[in-house]
């Protein structure tokens, strides 16, 4: 049974809808102060319809349009939350600048991640030698959109592993 459009969603429902792992949504929460799900006892997250639309917009900009996290933070600052909540919809107005038109310097009032945490949503376009007989779903020197999504998801997972390992390495040994 489907939920009503105005019903709250759990993190697993939103992650399934966006086809991203749940930890990616938690990571985005740490990078985008505008994402504020309601939390119940035990820390269980419930996303309002506006939260889900914002996440859809962020997903669209990162995975669909190739923006970096910093680029999406800048769009949120310059064009607002309501803009990002609707940018994913067909026929919606798109950002004023392309993903590579933004400078990567920090602006006042925008919380930016460390340089090593600025993950491009699209991998750099590199010349890739294709094995003989490989299907031609890539144009010369570019990854397909599907490959880019897989690389992005892998990069997020690796970063989360690194974060967990760094946290474990800095803990005091238990007695």
FIGUVO-728895 format. One line per 2 residues: number of its first residue (from 1); their letters; for each residue x, y, z of C-alpha. Coordinates in Angstrom, 1 decimal. Layout:
<atoms>
NUM> A> X/Y/Z  ...
</atoms>
This chain:
<atoms>
1> XX> 0.0/0.0/0.0  1.4/3.4/-1.0
3> XX> 1.5/6.2/1.5  -0.4/9.5/1.0
5> XX> 1.7/12.2/-0.7  1.8/14.2/2.5
7> XX> 2.9/11.3/4.7  6.3/11.2/6.4
9> XX> 8.9/8.8/5.0  11.6/6.8/6.8
11> XX> 15.2/6.9/5.7  14.9/3.5/4.1
13> XX> 11.9/4.6/2.0  13.7/7.7/0.9
15> XX> 16.9/5.8/0.1  15.0/3.3/-1.9
17> XX> 13.1/6.0/-3.8  16.4/7.8/-4.7
19> XX> 18.3/4.6/-5.2  21.1/5.6/-2.9
21> XX> 22.3/3.9/0.3  21.0/5.2/3.6
23> XX> 24.5/6.3/4.7  24.5/8.7/1.7
25> XX> 21.5/10.5/3.1  23.1/10.7/6.5
27> XX> 26.2/12.1/4.8  24.2/14.7/3.0
29> XX> 22.7/15.7/6.3  26.2/16.6/7.5
31> XX> 26.9/18.6/4.4  23.6/20.4/3.8
33> XX> 22.3/22.2/6.9  19.0/22.6/5.1
35> XX> 18.2/18.9/5.5  16.4/18.6/8.8
37> XX> 14.4/15.4/9.1  12.3/15.0/12.2
39> XX> 13.9/12.6/14.7  12.0/10.4/17.1
41> XX> 13.2/8.6/20.1  16.2/6.5/19.3
43> XX> 17.2/8.9/16.5  14.9/7.4/13.9
45> XX> 14.5/9.9/11.0  11.2/10.9/9.4
47> XX> 11.3/13.0/6.3  8.5/15.4/5.6
49> XX> 7.4/15.8/1.9  9.5/19.0/1.6
51> XX> 12.5/17.2/3.0  12.0/14.5/0.3
53> XX> 11.7/17.1/-2.4  14.9/18.8/-1.2
55> XX> 16.7/15.4/-1.3  15.4/14.7/-4.8
57> XX> 16.7/18.1/-5.9  20.1/17.5/-4.3
59> XX> 20.2/14.1/-5.9  19.3/15.5/-9.3
61> XX> 22.0/18.2/-9.1  24.7/15.8/-7.9
63> XX> 24.0/12.7/-9.9  22.0/14.1/-12.9
65> XX> 23.7/17.4/-13.5  27.3/16.7/-12.3
67> XX> 27.5/19.3/-9.5  29.9/18.9/-6.6
69> XX> 28.7/19.2/-3.0  30.1/22.7/-3.0
71> XX> 28.3/23.5/-6.1  25.0/22.4/-4.6
73> XX> 25.7/24.3/-1.4  26.3/27.4/-3.5
75> XX> 23.0/26.9/-5.4  21.2/26.5/-2.1
77> XX> 22.8/29.8/-0.9  22.2/31.7/-4.1
79> XX> 18.8/30.4/-5.3  17.3/29.0/-2.1
81> XX> 15.8/25.8/-0.7  12.5/26.2/-2.7
83> XX> 14.5/26.3/-5.9  16.3/23.0/-5.1
85> XX> 13.1/21.4/-3.9  11.6/21.8/-7.5
87> XX> 14.7/21.6/-9.7  14.3/17.8/-10.2
89> XX> 10.8/18.2/-11.7  10.4/17.9/-15.5
91> XX> 10.3/21.4/-17.0  11.6/23.1/-13.8
93> XX> 14.0/26.1/-14.0  17.6/24.9/-13.8
95> XX> 20.5/26.6/-12.0  21.9/29.8/-13.4
97> XX> 25.4/28.4/-13.7  26.5/25.0/-15.0
99> XX> 28.3/22.5/-12.7  31.7/23.7/-13.8
101> XX> 31.0/27.4/-13.9  31.3/27.8/-10.1
103> XX> 34.6/28.7/-8.4  35.6/26.3/-5.7
105> XX> 36.6/29.0/-3.2  34.6/29.3/0.0
107> XX> 32.0/32.0/0.3  31.0/33.6/3.6
109> XX> 28.1/31.9/5.2  28.5/28.6/3.3
111> XX> 29.8/25.7/5.3  32.1/23.9/3.0
113> XX> 33.7/20.5/3.6  37.5/20.0/3.7
115> XX> 39.2/19.9/0.4  39.6/16.1/0.4
117> XX> 35.8/15.8/1.0  34.8/17.7/-2.0
119> XX> 33.5/14.8/-4.0  32.5/15.5/-7.6
121> XX> 29.2/13.9/-8.5  30.6/13.1/-11.9
123> XX> 34.1/11.5/-12.2  36.6/13.5/-14.3
125> XX> 36.3/12.8/-17.9  39.3/10.7/-18.8
127> XX> 40.4/8.9/-21.8  39.6/5.2/-21.2
129> XX> 40.8/2.4/-23.4  37.9/0.0/-24.0
131> XX> 38.6/-3.7/-24.3  38.1/-5.1/-27.8
133> XX> 34.5/-6.1/-28.3  33.3/-3.9/-25.4
135> XX> 29.9/-2.4/-26.1  30.1/1.3/-27.0
137> XX> 28.0/2.8/-24.4  30.8/5.3/-23.6
139> XX> 31.8/8.0/-26.0  35.5/8.4/-26.5
141> XX> 37.0/9.8/-23.3  33.8/9.9/-21.2
143> XX> 32.1/7.7/-18.7  28.5/6.9/-19.2
145> XX> 26.0/8.4/-16.8  25.3/4.9/-15.3
147> XX> 29.1/4.5/-14.7  29.3/7.9/-13.1
149> XX> 26.5/7.0/-10.7  28.3/3.8/-9.7
151> XX> 31.6/5.6/-9.2  29.8/8.3/-7.1
153> XX> 28.1/5.7/-4.9  31.4/3.8/-4.5
155> XX> 33.2/7.0/-3.6  30.6/7.8/-0.9
157> XX> 30.9/4.3/0.5  34.7/4.5/0.6
159> XX> 34.5/7.9/2.3  32.1/6.5/4.9
161> XX> 34.5/3.6/5.6  37.4/6.0/5.9
163> XX> 35.4/8.2/8.4  34.5/5.1/10.5
165> XX> 38.1/3.9/10.5  39.5/7.4/11.4
167> XX> 37.0/7.6/14.2  38.0/4.1/15.5
169> XX> 41.7/5.0/15.3  41.2/8.1/17.4
171> XX> 39.2/6.4/20.2  40.9/5.7/23.5
173> XX> 41.5/2.0/24.1  38.9/0.4/26.5
175> X> 40.1/-0.9/29.8
</atoms>
